Structures are given as structure tokens and as C-alpha cells.
């Protein structure tokens, strides 16, 4: 059974930092793209960042570019999201996602087959 388990969320003041982790089990994802999405209350789930299988190419939404960094450790079957200079508008549930087979990273949630349960990030002003 494939599982993605996020951790590292919490409450932080504006300007602070958090590091999210997503540990995969049940299969390896070293040949697939992985991504982070987030969903704020009353809003649709939105793309945050994605990374290809080798970790050498990354993509970001305009709203987080320059502040967030996605990375992965294939030996640990884990993907990370380092979030710096956090803003209140970054508040939401952050989800990790992975593809079932290798294809170029998508900015759409429909492009991913496996999802974690989410971790709450709250940024106070």
C-alpha cells in the first residue's frame, strides 16, 4: 500500500520559516516527479512546487518563487519543502503528491496519482 506522509507543519509568525517533509512508503518514487500543493479555507487546491525525478529541475508558482525551495532525497524516498519569509496568505493545508509513472511535472492536481493526508501551516500576522 502506497502512503505519503507529510510532517513539519505548524504555527509560525509572518517572516518565519518551516520545513515540510513527505515520506513515501510502499514503493519508491525515484523515477517519478513529485510536488506540493496547498489549499486555503474556502479555496481550491493550488500548485506550489514540483521537482523531477533526478531533482535537477524544479518549478514554482509565482506566489512562492524565491521564498520556497523544493528538494528530494531519493535514498530516503522523501521530498521536502523549505518555506522562508512566510506570509499570512501562505496559510493552508499542504499536500504532497507523486506520479505513478514517469512524466514531466504537472502544475495540475490531476497530474498526480498519489496524495498525502496533508499538514496544516498557519502563518500569523
C-alpha angles and dihedrals in degrees: 000000000000116000133179113195121191125202140166101068123133148120118310136164122249110278093030131115139237133181118213123200130197117196118195126206136174094049139012124259099196090122098044137074119250132197149182124232130177137203126203121201110283093006136100122259110270136198117256109168143336136196132197123236096268094045092233097112126048136179130203138187114249091246094063103029111126093017104058129053125196119202139160141210108205092188088062094036087232136131124200138202117202108198119194133173090023119200130201088250088064089070115120146087111301118213130196118216136187137189123240093222136013117286135133113286115270129213089210123087088224088068092071130072105191127052137184125226093253136244125237120241117188121183116192123205 
